[in-house]
Every structure is written in C-alpha cells, then in structure tokens.
Amino acid sequence: MLTVPDPDATAAQMVRHGGELVIPVENRPYGRRQGGVRDPFGHLWVLGGEPR
C-alpha cells in the first residue's frame, strides 16, 4: 500500500492518466481511507491515507 496525503485525489489523477479504479476509495472499518487503481501495465496500486 502507498500512503498518500489524499487517496481520492491521487486515484482521480491516476484514472486521468489511464488507470482503472478497481477498488473504490472509501473509509475502511480498520481506520484508513483506501482504494485501488490498476495501471495501464496491469499493476494494482492500493492507496491509503487518513479517513475523512
């Protein structure tokens, strides 16, 4: 998992550059805001940060 300041903004930027949102960015029950984007090469990037 990559810890980023704003998982929503990071995921949106990745999608604008050809990624596919495969795990919606949401607050998780274990205290993280997390989601996942698959890049054009097939790699899954899980993004996490502080919950909103």
N, CA, C and O of each residue as an XYZ file, in Angstrom:
208
protein
N       0.841     -1.168      0.000
C       0.000      0.000      0.000
C       0.891      1.238      0.000
O       1.906      1.302      0.693
N       0.479      2.214     -0.798
C       1.144      3.511     -0.798
C       0.354      4.451      0.092
O      -0.851      4.616     -0.101
N       1.003      5.062      1.054
C       0.346      6.059      1.890
C       0.503      7.406      1.204
O       1.616      7.845      0.913
N      -0.631      8.056      0.952
C      -0.643      9.348      0.260
C      -1.472     10.337      1.075
O      -2.328      9.921      1.856
N      -1.232     11.645      0.906
C      -1.986     12.636      1.677
C      -3.478     12.643      1.358
O      -4.298     12.870      2.248
N      -3.843     12.393      0.086
C      -5.243     12.441     -0.338
C      -5.511     11.298     -1.315
O      -5.303     11.462     -2.517
N      -5.973     10.131     -0.820
C      -6.202      8.988     -1.696
C      -7.207      9.272     -2.812
O      -7.064      8.751     -3.919
N      -8.223     10.094     -2.530
C      -9.223     10.410     -3.558
C      -8.583     11.153     -4.728
O      -8.784     10.785     -5.886
N      -7.816     12.193     -4.428
C      -7.178     12.989     -5.476
C      -6.136     12.169     -6.236
O      -6.020     12.287     -7.456
N      -5.387     11.347     -5.523
C      -4.365     10.527     -6.169
C      -5.005      9.514     -7.105
O      -4.531      9.321     -8.225
N      -6.080      8.862     -6.660
C      -6.780      7.898     -7.512
C      -7.355      8.593     -8.744
O      -7.265      8.061     -9.851
N      -7.941      9.769     -8.566
C      -8.516     10.506     -9.698
C      -7.435     10.869    -10.713
O      -7.657     10.771    -11.920
N      -6.278     11.285    -10.232
C      -5.182     11.630    -11.134
C      -4.705     10.394    -11.897
O      -4.419     10.472    -13.091
N      -4.621      9.265    -11.214
C      -4.191      8.033    -11.872
C      -5.189      7.614    -12.945
O      -4.785      7.151    -14.011
N      -6.477      7.769    -12.682
C      -7.509      7.427    -13.667
C      -7.398      8.364    -14.878
O      -7.524      7.913    -16.017
N      -7.167      9.645    -14.645
C      -6.997     10.595    -15.762
C      -5.820     10.213    -16.657
O      -5.799     10.547    -17.842
N      -4.845      9.515    -16.087
C      -3.656      9.128    -16.849
C      -3.699      7.672    -17.314
O      -2.660      7.075    -17.594
N      -4.905      7.103    -17.394
C      -5.052      5.778    -17.996
C      -5.283      4.634    -17.039
O      -5.425      3.494    -17.480
N      -5.325      4.895    -15.745
C      -5.596      3.836    -14.775
C      -7.079      3.504    -14.713
O      -7.917      4.239    -15.236
N      -7.389      2.393    -14.070
C      -8.779      1.955    -13.883
C      -9.037      1.787    -12.386
O      -8.345      1.028    -11.708
N     -10.034      2.499    -11.883
C     -10.394      2.373    -10.473
C     -11.037      1.007    -10.268
O     -12.115      0.749    -10.805
N     -10.400      0.134     -9.506
C     -10.920     -1.218     -9.299
C     -11.385     -1.454     -7.867
O     -12.151     -2.383     -7.610
N     -10.930     -0.626     -6.937
C     -11.387     -0.683     -5.546
C     -11.774      0.746     -5.170
O     -10.895      1.602     -5.064
N     -13.051      1.028     -4.967
C     -13.462      2.399     -4.647
C     -12.743      2.931     -3.403
O     -12.508      2.197     -2.443
N     -12.404      4.202     -3.443
C     -11.759      4.841     -2.293
C     -12.846      5.117     -1.255
O     -13.777      5.885     -1.498
N     -12.708      4.482     -0.107
C     -13.706      4.587      0.965
C     -13.012      4.532      2.317
O     -11.880      4.062      2.430
N     -13.704      5.019      3.338
C     -13.227      4.813      4.708
C     -13.424      3.344      5.047
O     -14.513      2.800      4.867
N     -12.388      2.713      5.529
C     -12.440      1.291      5.880
C     -12.646      1.151      7.385
O     -12.288      2.052      8.144
N     -13.220      0.028      7.824
C     -13.507     -0.138      9.252
C     -12.256     -0.197     10.129
O     -12.352     -0.038     11.346
N     -11.104     -0.420      9.537
C      -9.866     -0.506     10.319
C      -9.139      0.834     10.397
O      -7.970      0.880     10.779
N      -9.825      1.936     10.037
C      -9.292      3.263     10.287
C      -8.480      3.901      9.175
O      -7.736      4.846      9.435
N      -8.596      3.419      7.944
C      -7.878      4.007      6.809
C      -8.881      4.391      5.733
O      -9.960      3.804      5.650
N      -8.537      5.366      4.914
C      -9.273      5.652      3.686
C      -8.438      5.003      2.596
O      -7.261      5.326      2.436
N      -9.040      4.092      1.848
C      -8.248      3.240      0.980
C      -9.014      2.894     -0.285
O     -10.243      2.815     -0.279
N      -8.282      2.689     -1.361
C      -8.843      2.249     -2.633
C      -7.729      1.719     -3.509
O      -6.564      1.709     -3.112
N      -8.092      1.274     -4.713
C      -7.083      0.704     -5.592
C      -7.293      1.071     -7.046
O      -8.423      1.154     -7.527
N      -6.182      1.290     -7.737
C      -6.194      1.629     -9.158
C      -5.255      0.665     -9.879
O      -4.136      0.416     -9.432
N      -5.737      0.121    -11.016
C      -4.884     -0.728    -11.855
C      -4.297      0.161    -12.951
O      -5.028      0.844    -13.668
N      -2.979      0.143    -13.067
C      -2.332      0.993    -14.074
C      -2.414      0.334    -15.454
O      -2.804     -0.829    -15.557
N      -2.049      1.069    -16.527
C      -2.152      0.513    -17.879
C      -1.305     -0.738    -18.112
O      -1.525     -1.454    -19.089
N      -0.342     -1.011    -17.230
C       0.501     -2.192    -17.364
C      -0.010     -3.378    -16.552
O       0.601     -4.447    -16.552
N      -1.148     -3.183    -15.853
C      -1.757     -4.267    -15.103
C      -1.410     -4.326    -13.628
O      -1.885     -5.216    -12.922
N      -0.596     -3.405    -13.147
C      -0.212     -3.399    -11.729
C      -1.307     -2.761    -10.883
O      -1.853     -1.720    -11.250
N      -1.623     -3.377     -9.764
C      -2.611     -2.831     -8.836
C      -1.893     -1.991     -7.792
O      -0.989     -2.465     -7.104
N      -2.313     -0.729     -7.684
C      -1.772      0.199     -6.693
C      -2.847      0.446     -5.650
O      -3.902      1.001     -5.960
N      -2.588      0.040     -4.426
C      -3.521      0.290     -3.326
C      -3.052      1.560     -2.630
O      -1.910      1.662     -2.182
N      -3.969      2.527     -2.551
C      -3.666      3.841     -1.986
C      -4.353      3.975     -0.649
O      -5.510      3.581     -0.508
N      -3.675      4.516      0.323
C      -4.278      4.686      1.637
C      -3.867      5.992      2.277
O      -2.813      6.554      1.978
N      -4.729      6.461      3.170
C      -4.442      7.683      3.903
C      -5.367      7.796      5.096
O      -6.062      6.847      5.458
N      -5.364      8.967      5.697
C      -6.217      9.216      6.858
C      -7.678      9.296      6.424
O      -7.971      9.823      5.351
N      -8.601      8.779      7.243
C     -10.023      8.850      6.889
C     -10.522     10.285      6.907
O      -9.969     11.148      7.588
N     -11.571     10.515      6.149
C     -12.203     11.843      6.120
C     -13.209     11.943      7.218
O     -13.855     12.980      7.371
